[in-house]
Amino acid sequence: MSERDTIPRLHRVVEHIRDQVVGIADGKTTFEDARLRYGETQKRLERQGRGRVTASRVAENERNWSPARDALAELMKIGALKSSRLPSSRQFVDAYRNAAYELTDEGCELAELARAGGAEFIDRIAAQLIAAHPYLRRMLAALEDGPIVCPFVTEGDIQRGRDERYGVAGWGEWGAERITADVDPERVARTIAEHVKRRFGSERQERPSNKAMSEVFNDALTVVGFEARGLTLDANTIKTLMRWGGGLLIFDKSRYVPEHPDANVVWLACDTTTGPEGMAVTARRGLASHGDAVARALVRAYEQQSKALDTMLAQPYLPVHEVRAQAAYETNTMRALGDLVLTRLIDGAMPGTGVTVIPYIGTSSLPKSEPAFRHHGRRRLEIQVLPGSPGSTASERSTT
Protein backbone atom coordinates (compact mmCIF):
# COMPACT_ATOMS: atom_id res chain seq x y z
CA MET A 1 0.00 0.00 0.00
CA SER A 2 1.84 3.06 -1.30
CA GLU A 3 0.32 5.90 0.76
CA ARG A 4 0.63 5.68 4.54
CA ASP A 5 -2.34 6.64 6.66
CA THR A 6 -3.46 6.76 10.28
CA ILE A 7 -7.02 5.78 11.06
CA PRO A 8 -8.11 7.08 14.49
CA ARG A 9 -10.08 4.59 16.57
CA LEU A 10 -13.28 6.62 16.40
CA HIS A 11 -15.64 3.72 15.84
CA ARG A 12 -18.73 5.95 15.70
CA VAL A 13 -17.08 8.61 13.58
CA VAL A 14 -20.28 10.19 12.26
CA GLU A 15 -21.83 10.64 15.70
CA HIS A 16 -18.67 12.03 17.30
CA ILE A 17 -17.98 14.45 14.46
CA ARG A 18 -21.62 15.59 14.54
CA ASP A 19 -21.63 16.24 18.29
CA GLN A 20 -18.23 17.93 18.30
CA VAL A 21 -18.94 20.42 15.49
CA VAL A 22 -22.36 21.30 16.93
CA GLY A 23 -20.90 21.70 20.42
CA ILE A 24 -18.10 23.97 19.22
CA ALA A 25 -20.55 26.00 17.12
CA ASP A 26 -22.69 26.44 20.25
CA GLY A 27 -19.76 27.98 22.12
CA LYS A 28 -18.42 24.94 23.98
CA THR A 29 -14.98 25.36 22.43
CA THR A 30 -12.39 24.14 24.98
CA PHE A 31 -10.57 20.83 25.12
CA GLU A 32 -12.36 20.11 28.40
CA ASP A 33 -15.69 20.70 26.64
CA ALA A 34 -14.65 18.26 23.90
CA ARG A 35 -13.59 15.62 26.45
CA LEU A 36 -16.88 15.83 28.35
CA ARG A 37 -18.85 15.92 25.09
CA TYR A 38 -17.17 12.74 23.89
CA GLY A 39 -18.34 10.97 27.04
CA GLU A 40 -21.91 12.23 26.59
CA THR A 41 -21.96 10.87 23.03
CA GLN A 42 -20.79 7.49 24.31
CA LYS A 43 -23.53 7.40 26.93
CA ARG A 44 -26.21 8.30 24.39
CA LEU A 45 -25.04 5.58 22.02
CA GLU A 46 -25.13 3.06 24.86
CA ARG A 47 -28.72 4.05 25.72
CA GLN A 48 -29.62 3.55 22.07
CA GLY A 49 -28.04 0.09 22.04
CA ARG A 50 -25.38 1.21 19.55
CA GLY A 51 -22.32 1.07 21.78
CA ARG A 52 -21.12 0.50 25.29
CA VAL A 53 -19.19 2.49 27.87
CA THR A 54 -16.25 0.49 29.23
CA ALA A 55 -14.61 0.87 32.62
CA SER A 56 -11.79 3.40 32.65
CA ARG A 57 -8.42 2.93 34.30
CA VAL A 58 -7.73 6.67 34.47
CA ALA A 59 -9.12 9.31 36.81
CA GLU A 60 -12.59 10.64 35.98
CA ASN A 61 -11.22 14.09 35.18
CA GLU A 62 -8.97 12.52 32.53
CA ARG A 63 -11.43 10.01 31.11
CA ASN A 64 -11.76 10.10 27.29
CA TRP A 65 -8.96 12.61 26.88
CA SER A 66 -7.30 10.50 24.15
CA PRO A 67 -10.34 9.82 21.92
CA ALA A 68 -11.45 13.44 22.37
CA ARG A 69 -8.03 14.52 21.13
CA ASP A 70 -8.37 12.12 18.18
CA ALA A 71 -11.80 13.54 17.34
CA LEU A 72 -10.46 17.09 17.30
CA ALA A 73 -7.42 16.01 15.28
CA GLU A 74 -9.72 14.36 12.74
CA LEU A 75 -11.76 17.56 12.45
CA MET A 76 -8.53 19.41 11.68
CA LYS A 77 -7.57 16.77 9.11
CA ILE A 78 -10.82 17.11 7.19
CA GLY A 79 -10.64 20.91 7.31
CA ALA A 80 -13.50 21.49 9.75
CA LEU A 81 -11.36 22.87 12.61
CA LYS A 82 -8.57 25.41 12.44
CA SER A 83 -5.17 23.84 13.07
CA SER A 84 -4.04 24.08 16.67
CA ARG A 85 -1.99 22.13 19.18
CA LEU A 86 -3.44 19.17 21.12
CA PRO A 87 -2.12 17.28 24.16
CA SER A 88 0.34 14.60 23.09
CA SER A 89 0.02 12.57 26.31
CA ARG A 90 -2.05 12.39 29.49
CA GLN A 91 0.48 14.36 31.52
CA PHE A 92 -0.30 17.45 29.42
CA VAL A 93 -4.10 17.31 29.71
CA ASP A 94 -4.29 19.92 32.49
CA ALA A 95 -2.31 22.38 30.40
CA TYR A 96 -4.85 22.07 27.56
CA ARG A 97 -8.15 21.97 29.46
CA ASN A 98 -8.96 25.60 28.67
CA ALA A 99 -7.41 25.65 25.20
CA ALA A 100 -10.07 26.85 22.76
CA TYR A 101 -10.65 25.56 19.21
CA GLU A 102 -12.33 27.33 16.30
CA LEU A 103 -14.35 25.96 13.41
CA THR A 104 -13.40 26.80 9.85
CA ASP A 105 -16.03 27.93 7.34
CA GLU A 106 -16.32 24.29 6.33
CA GLY A 107 -16.81 23.32 9.97
CA CYS A 108 -19.58 25.91 10.36
CA GLU A 109 -21.34 24.43 7.31
CA LEU A 110 -21.01 20.96 8.81
CA ALA A 111 -22.56 22.18 12.06
CA GLU A 112 -25.54 23.59 10.15
CA LEU A 113 -26.00 20.33 8.25
CA ALA A 114 -25.74 18.39 11.51
CA ARG A 115 -28.42 20.54 13.14
CA ALA A 116 -30.70 20.09 10.14
CA GLY A 117 -30.44 16.30 10.32
CA GLY A 118 -30.88 14.06 7.30
CA ALA A 119 -28.43 12.29 5.06
CA GLU A 120 -26.71 15.35 3.57
CA PHE A 121 -24.49 15.61 6.65
CA ILE A 122 -23.43 11.95 6.29
CA ASP A 123 -22.74 12.46 2.58
CA ARG A 124 -20.51 15.45 3.33
CA ILE A 125 -18.60 13.58 6.04
CA ALA A 126 -18.14 10.60 3.74
CA ALA A 127 -16.65 12.82 1.03
CA GLN A 128 -14.29 14.50 3.49
CA LEU A 129 -13.08 11.27 5.10
CA ILE A 130 -12.54 9.63 1.70
CA ALA A 131 -10.48 12.63 0.58
CA ALA A 132 -8.44 12.61 3.81
CA HIS A 133 -7.74 8.87 4.10
CA PRO A 134 -5.98 6.85 1.39
CA TYR A 135 -6.77 3.59 3.24
CA LEU A 136 -10.47 4.31 2.91
CA ARG A 137 -10.04 5.09 -0.79
CA ARG A 138 -8.11 1.86 -1.34
CA MET A 139 -10.79 -0.15 0.43
CA LEU A 140 -13.52 1.34 -1.74
CA ALA A 141 -11.51 0.54 -4.86
CA ALA A 142 -11.03 -3.06 -3.74
CA LEU A 143 -14.74 -3.46 -3.00
CA GLU A 144 -15.63 -2.18 -6.47
CA ASP A 145 -13.94 -5.34 -7.78
CA GLY A 146 -15.85 -7.63 -5.42
CA PRO A 147 -16.46 -8.50 -1.77
CA ILE A 148 -13.71 -9.08 0.78
CA VAL A 149 -14.08 -12.45 2.49
CA CYS A 150 -12.57 -13.00 5.94
CA PRO A 151 -12.95 -16.51 7.41
CA PHE A 152 -14.46 -16.53 10.89
CA VAL A 153 -14.03 -19.10 13.66
CA THR A 154 -16.18 -19.65 16.74
CA GLU A 155 -15.11 -20.98 20.12
CA GLY A 156 -16.63 -24.30 19.06
CA ASP A 157 -14.47 -24.32 15.93
CA ILE A 158 -11.36 -23.81 18.06
CA GLN A 159 -12.29 -26.74 20.30
CA ARG A 160 -13.00 -28.92 17.28
CA GLY A 161 -9.63 -27.97 15.82
CA ARG A 162 -7.95 -28.95 19.08
CA ASP A 163 -9.82 -32.26 19.24
CA GLU A 164 -8.92 -33.09 15.64
CA ARG A 165 -5.38 -31.71 15.97
CA TYR A 166 -5.60 -29.25 13.08
CA GLY A 167 -2.38 -27.50 13.97
CA VAL A 168 -1.45 -24.17 12.41
CA ALA A 169 -0.99 -25.77 8.97
CA GLY A 170 -4.48 -27.24 9.12
CA TRP A 171 -5.98 -23.90 10.03
CA GLY A 172 -4.04 -22.36 7.16
CA GLU A 173 -5.71 -24.72 4.71
CA TRP A 174 -9.11 -24.14 6.33
CA GLY A 175 -8.78 -20.37 5.95
CA ALA A 176 -7.43 -20.45 2.40
CA GLU A 177 -10.37 -22.56 1.24
CA ARG A 178 -12.81 -19.89 2.40
CA ILE A 179 -11.09 -16.83 0.96
CA THR A 180 -12.34 -16.39 -2.58
CA ALA A 181 -9.16 -14.65 -3.78
CA ASP A 182 -6.12 -16.78 -4.56
CA VAL A 183 -4.17 -17.15 -1.31
CA ASP A 184 -1.37 -19.44 -0.16
CA PRO A 185 -2.36 -21.69 2.79
CA GLU A 186 1.16 -21.28 4.17
CA ARG A 187 0.68 -17.51 4.21
CA VAL A 188 -2.56 -17.94 6.17
CA ALA A 189 -0.86 -20.30 8.64
CA ARG A 190 2.08 -17.93 9.08
CA THR A 191 -0.23 -14.98 9.80
CA ILE A 192 -2.13 -17.00 12.40
CA ALA A 193 1.12 -18.09 14.07
CA GLU A 194 2.39 -14.49 14.18
CA HIS A 195 -0.80 -13.24 15.81
CA VAL A 196 -0.84 -16.07 18.36
CA LYS A 197 2.79 -15.41 19.32
CA ARG A 198 2.19 -11.66 19.58
CA ARG A 199 -0.80 -12.19 21.90
CA PHE A 200 0.36 -15.08 24.08
CA GLY A 201 4.15 -15.18 23.69
CA SER A 202 6.29 -18.08 22.50
CA GLU A 203 6.52 -19.81 25.90
CA ARG A 204 2.97 -20.09 27.21
CA GLN A 205 2.50 -21.41 30.73
CA GLU A 206 -1.23 -22.07 30.35
CA ARG A 207 -3.30 -23.07 27.37
CA PRO A 208 -5.31 -20.04 26.15
CA SER A 209 -9.08 -20.33 26.35
CA ASN A 210 -11.14 -21.08 23.27
CA LYS A 211 -12.57 -17.56 23.48
CA ALA A 212 -9.14 -15.92 23.53
CA MET A 213 -7.89 -18.11 20.70
CA SER A 214 -10.95 -17.40 18.54
CA GLU A 215 -10.37 -13.65 18.96
CA VAL A 216 -6.75 -13.95 17.86
CA PHE A 217 -7.56 -16.31 14.98
CA ASN A 218 -10.26 -13.96 13.71
CA ASP A 219 -7.90 -10.98 13.80
CA ALA A 220 -5.37 -12.99 11.79
CA LEU A 221 -7.94 -14.29 9.30
CA THR A 222 -9.30 -10.77 8.81
CA VAL A 223 -5.81 -9.46 8.09
CA VAL A 224 -5.10 -12.20 5.57
CA GLY A 225 -8.52 -11.80 3.95
CA PHE A 226 -7.75 -8.13 3.31
CA GLU A 227 -4.19 -8.94 2.19
CA ALA A 228 -5.64 -11.29 -0.42
CA ARG A 229 -7.32 -8.24 -1.96
CA GLY A 230 -4.16 -6.11 -1.86
CA LEU A 231 -4.92 -4.29 1.41
CA THR A 232 -2.14 -4.62 3.97
CA LEU A 233 -3.67 -3.36 7.21
CA ASP A 234 -3.60 -4.35 10.87
CA ALA A 235 -6.70 -5.83 12.52
CA ASN A 236 -7.59 -2.73 14.56
CA THR A 237 -7.46 -0.47 11.51
CA ILE A 238 -9.68 -2.88 9.59
CA LYS A 239 -12.22 -3.00 12.42
CA THR A 240 -12.39 0.79 12.53
CA LEU A 241 -12.74 1.09 8.75
CA MET A 242 -15.56 -1.44 8.72
CA ARG A 243 -17.40 0.55 11.40
CA TRP A 244 -16.85 3.72 9.39
CA GLY A 245 -18.34 2.06 6.32
CA GLY A 246 -21.51 1.23 8.22
CA GLY A 247 -21.84 4.73 9.67
CA LEU A 248 -21.14 6.42 6.33
CA LEU A 249 -23.54 4.06 4.48
CA ILE A 250 -20.91 3.12 1.89
CA PHE A 251 -20.12 -0.53 2.66
CA ASP A 252 -21.53 -3.20 4.94
CA LYS A 253 -20.66 -6.63 6.34
CA SER A 254 -22.24 -9.78 7.71
CA ARG A 255 -21.36 -13.27 8.94
CA TYR A 256 -24.60 -14.68 7.55
CA VAL A 257 -24.18 -14.56 3.77
CA PRO A 258 -25.06 -18.11 2.54
CA GLU A 259 -22.63 -17.90 -0.39
CA HIS A 260 -19.74 -17.58 2.05
CA PRO A 261 -20.26 -19.81 5.10
CA ASP A 262 -17.82 -19.52 8.01
CA ALA A 263 -16.86 -16.02 6.90
CA ASN A 264 -17.38 -12.34 7.61
CA VAL A 265 -18.10 -10.77 4.21
CA VAL A 266 -17.68 -7.08 3.36
CA TRP A 267 -19.40 -5.63 0.28
CA LEU A 268 -19.79 -2.26 -1.41
CA ALA A 269 -23.16 -0.63 -0.62
CA CYS A 270 -23.00 2.58 -2.65
CA ASP A 271 -22.43 3.81 -6.18
CA THR A 272 -19.00 5.31 -6.84
CA THR A 273 -17.74 7.72 -9.48
CA THR A 274 -14.54 9.68 -9.88
CA GLY A 275 -14.73 13.36 -9.00
CA PRO A 276 -12.92 16.22 -10.78
CA GLU A 277 -9.90 15.90 -8.47
CA GLY A 278 -9.61 12.16 -8.99
CA MET A 279 -11.24 11.26 -5.66
CA ALA A 280 -13.95 8.65 -5.30
CA VAL A 281 -17.42 10.17 -4.98
CA THR A 282 -20.05 7.97 -3.34
CA ALA A 283 -23.83 7.98 -3.73
CA ARG A 284 -26.04 6.13 -1.26
CA ARG A 285 -28.30 3.33 -2.45
CA GLY A 286 -31.48 4.29 -0.66
CA LEU A 287 -35.15 3.41 -0.58
CA ALA A 288 -36.17 5.47 -3.62
CA SER A 289 -33.58 3.98 -5.97
CA HIS A 290 -33.18 0.45 -4.58
CA GLY A 291 -36.20 -0.28 -2.39
CA ASP A 292 -38.01 -2.41 -4.98
CA ALA A 293 -34.87 -4.39 -5.81
CA VAL A 294 -34.25 -5.08 -2.12
CA ALA A 295 -37.88 -6.19 -1.67
CA ARG A 296 -37.53 -8.69 -4.52
CA ALA A 297 -34.21 -9.87 -3.12
CA LEU A 298 -35.72 -10.43 0.33
CA VAL A 299 -38.49 -12.59 -1.15
CA ARG A 300 -36.01 -14.47 -3.32
CA ALA A 301 -33.65 -15.07 -0.38
CA TYR A 302 -36.53 -16.39 1.71
CA GLU A 303 -37.58 -18.78 -1.05
CA GLN A 304 -34.04 -20.04 -1.65
CA GLN A 305 -33.31 -20.57 2.03
CA SER A 306 -36.68 -22.29 2.49
CA LYS A 307 -35.87 -24.80 -0.24
CA ALA A 308 -32.52 -25.56 1.41
CA LEU A 309 -34.25 -26.58 4.65
CA ASP A 310 -35.34 -30.11 5.50
CA THR A 311 -38.90 -29.20 6.51
CA MET A 312 -42.50 -30.18 5.77
CA LEU A 313 -43.62 -26.53 5.85
CA ALA A 314 -44.21 -24.81 2.53
CA GLN A 315 -43.45 -21.44 4.12
CA PRO A 316 -41.17 -22.10 7.12
CA TYR A 317 -40.21 -19.62 9.82
CA LEU A 318 -36.74 -18.31 8.93
CA PRO A 319 -34.23 -16.17 10.88
CA VAL A 320 -34.62 -12.59 9.67
CA HIS A 321 -30.91 -11.79 9.88
CA GLU A 322 -30.00 -14.59 7.46
CA VAL A 323 -32.59 -13.55 4.88
CA ARG A 324 -31.60 -9.91 5.31
CA ALA A 325 -27.88 -10.64 4.88
CA GLN A 326 -28.37 -12.50 1.61
CA ALA A 327 -30.61 -9.77 0.18
CA ALA A 328 -28.23 -6.95 1.17
CA TYR A 329 -25.22 -8.79 -0.22
CA GLU A 330 -26.89 -9.62 -3.54
CA THR A 331 -28.16 -6.06 -4.07
CA ASN A 332 -25.02 -4.36 -2.73
CA THR A 333 -27.03 -2.36 -0.22
CA MET A 334 -26.93 -1.72 3.53
CA ARG A 335 -28.61 -4.18 5.89
CA ALA A 336 -30.32 -1.13 7.41
CA LEU A 337 -32.09 -0.55 4.10
CA GLY A 338 -33.21 -4.19 4.24
CA ASP A 339 -34.77 -3.49 7.66
CA LEU A 340 -36.62 -0.48 6.27
CA VAL A 341 -37.91 -2.42 3.26
CA LEU A 342 -38.87 -5.39 5.40
CA THR A 343 -40.89 -3.11 7.68
CA ARG A 344 -42.73 -1.74 4.65
CA LEU A 345 -43.41 -5.26 3.38
CA ILE A 346 -44.84 -6.31 6.76
CA ASP A 347 -46.97 -3.15 6.88
CA GLY A 348 -48.38 -3.87 3.41
CA ALA A 349 -46.82 -0.73 1.94
CA MET A 350 -45.32 -2.58 -1.06
CA PRO A 351 -48.27 -4.54 -2.52
CA GLY A 352 -46.56 -4.88 -5.89
CA THR A 353 -44.40 -7.70 -4.54
CA GLY A 354 -47.42 -9.98 -4.36
CA VAL A 355 -46.53 -11.46 -0.97
CA THR A 356 -47.54 -11.15 2.66
CA VAL A 357 -44.69 -10.99 5.17
CA ILE A 358 -45.43 -11.93 8.78
CA PRO A 359 -42.90 -11.28 11.58
CA TYR A 360 -42.57 -13.44 14.70
CA ILE A 361 -40.72 -13.15 17.97
CA GLY A 362 -39.43 -16.60 17.09
CA THR A 363 -37.14 -19.11 18.75
CA SER A 364 -34.01 -18.39 16.69
CA SER A 365 -30.89 -17.22 18.48
CA LEU A 366 -30.01 -13.55 18.39
CA PRO A 367 -27.48 -12.73 15.67
CA LYS A 368 -24.07 -12.59 17.34
CA SER A 369 -22.42 -10.00 15.15
CA GLU A 370 -25.14 -7.59 14.05
CA PRO A 371 -28.34 -5.98 15.31
CA ALA A 372 -31.55 -7.99 15.32
CA PHE A 373 -34.44 -6.77 13.16
CA ARG A 374 -36.97 -4.54 14.90
CA HIS A 375 -40.47 -3.90 13.59
CA HIS A 376 -41.55 -0.50 14.92
CA GLY A 377 -39.19 -0.94 17.85
CA ARG A 378 -40.20 -4.51 18.69
CA ARG A 379 -37.58 -7.19 18.15
CA ARG A 380 -38.62 -9.91 15.71
CA LEU A 381 -36.27 -12.78 14.96
CA GLU A 382 -38.20 -14.77 12.34
CA ILE A 383 -40.38 -14.15 9.31
CA GLN A 384 -42.75 -16.09 7.12
CA VAL A 385 -43.43 -15.05 3.51
CA LEU A 386 -46.80 -16.13 2.13
CA PRO A 387 -47.99 -15.83 -1.48
CA GLY A 388 -50.65 -13.19 -2.06
CA SER A 389 -50.77 -9.49 -1.29
CA PRO A 390 -51.59 -8.25 2.23
CA GLY A 391 -55.32 -8.12 2.81
CA SER A 392 -56.12 -11.07 0.56
CA THR A 393 -57.94 -14.00 2.14
CA ALA A 394 -56.27 -17.28 3.04
CA SER A 395 -58.02 -19.03 0.13
CA GLU A 396 -56.89 -16.31 -2.28
CA ARG A 397 -53.31 -16.64 -1.05
CA SER A 398 -53.40 -20.42 -1.42
CA THR A 399 -54.40 -20.15 -5.08
CA THR A 400 -51.93 -17.42 -5.97
C-alpha positions, 0 to 999 in steps of 0.5 A, spaced: 500 500 500 503 506 497 500 511 501 501 511 509 495 513 513 493 513 520 485 511 522 483 514 528 479 509 533 473 513 532 468 507 531 462 511 531 465 517 527 459 520 524 456 521 531 462 524 534 464 528 528 456 531 529 456 532 536 463 535 536 462 540 530 455 542 533 458 543 540 463 547 538 458 552 534 454 552 540 460 555 544 463 549 547 470 550 544 475 548 549 478 541 550 475 540 556 468 541 553 470 536 547 472 531 552 466 531 556 462 531 550 465 525 547 463 521 554 456 524 553 456 521 546 458 514 548 452 514 553 447 516 548 449 511 544 449 506 549 442 508 551 440 507 544 443 500 544 449 502 539 455 502 543 457 501 550 461 504 555 467 500 558 470 501 565 476 506 565 483 505 568 484 513 568 481 518 573 474 521 571 477 528 570 482 525 565 477 520 562 476 520 554 482 525 553 485 521 548 479 519 543 477 526 544 483 529 542 483 524 536 476 527 534 479 534 534 485 532 530 480 528 525 476 535 524 482 538 523 484 533 518 478 534 514 478 541 514 472 542 519 477 545 525 482 550 524 489 547 526 491 548 533 496 544 538 493 538 542 495 534 548 500 529 546 500 525 552 495 524 558 500 528 563 499 534 558 491 534 559 491 539 564 495 544 560 490 544 555 483 543 558 482 551 557 485 551 550 479 553 545 478 551 538 475 554 532 471 551 526 473 553 519 467 555 514 467 548 512 466 546 519 460 551 520 457 548 514 457 541 517 454 544 524 448 547 520 448 540 516 448 536 523 443 541 526 438 540 520 439 532 520 438 528 514 443 524 510 446 530 507 451 531 513 453 523 512 454 524 505 458 530 506 462 527 512 463 521 507 466 525 502 471 528 506 473 522 510 474 519 503 479 525 501 483 525 507 484 517 508 488 513 502 486 507 506 479 508 505 479 510 498 483 503 497 478 499 500 472 502 496 476 501 490 477 493 492 470 493 494 468 495 487 472 489 484 468 484 489 467 482 496 472 481 501 471 475 504 474 474 511 474 466 514 471 466 521 471 461 527 467 460 533 469 458 540 466 451 538 471 451 531 477 452 536 475 446 540 473 442 534 480 444 531 484 442 538 480 435 538 482 433 531 489 436 531 488 441 526 495 445 527 497 451 524 498 448 517 491 445 518 488 452 520 491 455 514 488 450 509 481 451 512 482 459 511 485 459 504 479 454 502 474 460 504 477 466 501 475 467 494 481 470 492 487 466 490 491 465 497 497 461 499 495 456 505 502 457 508 501 464 508 494 464 512 498 459 517 504 464 518 499 470 519 495 466 524 502 463 528 504 471 528 498 473 531 498 467 536 505 469 538 504 476 539 498 475 543 500 469 548 508 469 547 512 463 544 513 460 551 505 459 554 505 457 561 497 455 560 493 453 554 489 459 552 481 459 552 477 457 546 474 464 546 481 468 547 484 463 541 478 465 537 479 472 537 486 472 535 484 467 529 479 472 527 484 478 527 489 474 523 484 471 518 481 478 517 488 481 516 489 475 511 482 476 507 484 483 506 491 482 504 488 477 499 485 483 496 491 487 496 490 491 502 495 490 507 492 493 514 492 491 521 486 488 525 484 494 529 485 499 523 480 494 519 475 494 524 475 501 525 474 502 517 468 497 517 465 501 522 466 507 518 463 504 512 456 502 516 456 509 519 457 512 512 452 508 508 458 506 503 459 498 505 456 493 509 458 486 512 455 480 515 457 473 517 450 470 515 451 470 507 449 463 505 454 464 499 460 464 504 459 460 510 464 460 516 466 467 513 465 475 515 463 478 508 464 485 506 461 488 500 460 495 497 453 498 498 454 505 494 455 507 487 461 510 486 464 515 481 470 519 480 470 526 481 474 532 478 480 531 483 480 524 482 477 522 488 472 517 489 465 520 490 459 515 493 452 515 492 447 512 497 443 506 495 437 508 498 429 506 498 427 510 492 432 507 488 433 500 490 427 499 495 423 495 490 430 491 488 431 489 495 424 487 496 424 482 490 431 480 493 428 479 500 423 474 497 427 471 493 432 469 499 426 467 503 424 462 497 431 459 496 433 458 504 426 455 504 428 450 499 434 448 502 431 446 509 429 439 511 422 441 513 415 439 511 412 446 511 411 450 505 413 457 508 417 455 514 419 460 519 426 463 517 431 467 521 430 474 519 438 476 519 440 470 514 434 472 509 436 480 510 444 478 509 443 474 503 438 480 500 443 486 502 449 482 499 446 480 492 443 487 491 449 491 494 445 495 499 446 496 507 442 491 511 439 497 514 435 498 508 433 491 508 430 493 515 426 499 512 424 495 506 422 489 510 418 493 515 414 496 509 413 489 506 410 487 513 406 493 513 403 492 506 406 498 503 409 494 497 403 490 494 406 490 488 411 484 490 405 480 491 406 477 498 404 477 505 410 478 510 409 476 517 414 477 523 414 473 529 418 473 535 421 466 534 425 461 537 431 463 533 438 465 536 439 472 536 445 474 531 451 474 534 455 480 530 449 484 528 443 488 530 436 484 530 431 486 526 426 490 529 419 492 527 416 499 529 421 498 535 419 490 537 424 485 536 422 480 531 427 474 529 423 470 524 419 471 518 414 467 514 413 469 507 406 467 504 404 468 497 398 473 495 398 481 497 396 483 504 389 483 505 387 477 501 384 472 504 387 465 506 383 461 500 386 467 495 393 466 497 393 459 497 391 459 489 396 465 488 
